Amino acid sequence: MKNPIISVLDSLVPISALNQGKAAKIISELGPEDVKIIVKNNEPMAAIIPISRFNKLLEAEENMEKEWQRKEK
């Protein structure tokens, strides 16, 4: 099992890497459940996730909204 601290560090990508044309490489290395956190000036600014994971997040959000609306009635 991978050390969680190492996993977090592996997920960090400096924005300069994107500016240097490494975006395609970073994206191609993403696994189905991976997340890459884009860091600018040591601050998380954005995330890159596979579209399948993004779609799951959207579906979960829609389900939560439906549940909240149902409870409000």
C-alpha positions as CSV (number, residue, x, y, z in Angstrom):
1,M,0.0,0.0,0.0
2,K,1.3,3.4,-1.0
3,N,2.1,5.9,1.8
4,P,-0.7,8.5,1.9
5,I,1.8,11.4,2.2
6,I,3.7,10.2,-0.9
7,S,0.3,9.9,-2.7
8,V,-0.5,13.6,-1.9
9,L,3.0,14.7,-2.9
10,D,2.7,12.7,-6.2
11,S,-0.6,14.5,-6.9
12,L,0.9,18.0,-6.8
13,V,1.8,19.6,-10.1
14,P,3.5,23.0,-10.3
15,I,1.8,25.3,-12.7
16,S,5.2,25.9,-14.3
17,A,5.0,22.2,-15.6
18,L,1.9,23.2,-17.6
19,N,3.6,26.3,-18.9
20,Q,6.5,24.1,-20.1
21,G,4.3,22.0,-22.3
22,K,4.0,19.0,-20.0
23,A,0.2,19.1,-19.7
24,A,-0.3,16.2,-22.2
25,K,2.1,14.0,-20.3
26,I,0.5,14.8,-16.9
27,I,-3.0,14.1,-18.3
28,S,-2.0,10.8,-20.0
29,E,-0.5,9.5,-16.7
30,L,-3.9,9.9,-14.9
31,G,-5.5,6.7,-13.7
32,P,-9.3,6.4,-13.4
33,E,-9.3,7.5,-9.8
34,D,-6.3,9.8,-9.8
35,V,-6.3,13.6,-9.1
36,K,-3.6,16.1,-10.0
37,I,-3.6,19.3,-8.0
38,I,-2.2,22.3,-9.8
39,V,-0.2,24.5,-7.4
40,K,0.8,28.1,-8.0
41,N,3.0,29.8,-5.4
42,N,2.6,26.8,-3.1
43,E,-1.1,27.2,-3.1
44,P,-3.6,24.7,-4.6
45,M,-5.4,26.5,-7.5
46,A,-7.1,23.8,-9.6
47,A,-7.5,20.0,-10.1
48,I,-7.2,17.7,-13.1
49,I,-9.4,14.6,-12.9
50,P,-10.4,12.0,-15.4
51,I,-13.8,12.7,-17.1
52,S,-15.2,9.5,-15.7
53,R,-14.6,10.7,-12.2
54,F,-15.9,14.2,-13.1
55,N,-19.1,12.5,-14.3
56,K,-19.5,10.6,-11.1
57,L,-19.1,13.8,-9.1
58,L,-21.8,15.5,-11.2
59,E,-24.1,12.6,-10.7
60,A,-23.5,12.6,-6.9
61,E,-24.2,16.3,-6.8
62,E,-27.5,15.9,-8.7
63,N,-28.5,13.1,-6.4
64,M,-27.8,15.2,-3.3
65,E,-29.8,18.1,-4.8
66,K,-32.8,15.8,-5.4
67,E,-32.5,14.4,-1.9
68,W,-32.4,18.0,-0.4
69,Q,-35.4,19.0,-2.5
70,R,-37.3,15.9,-1.4
71,K,-36.6,16.6,2.3
72,E,-37.7,20.3,1.9
73,K,-41.2,19.2,0.9
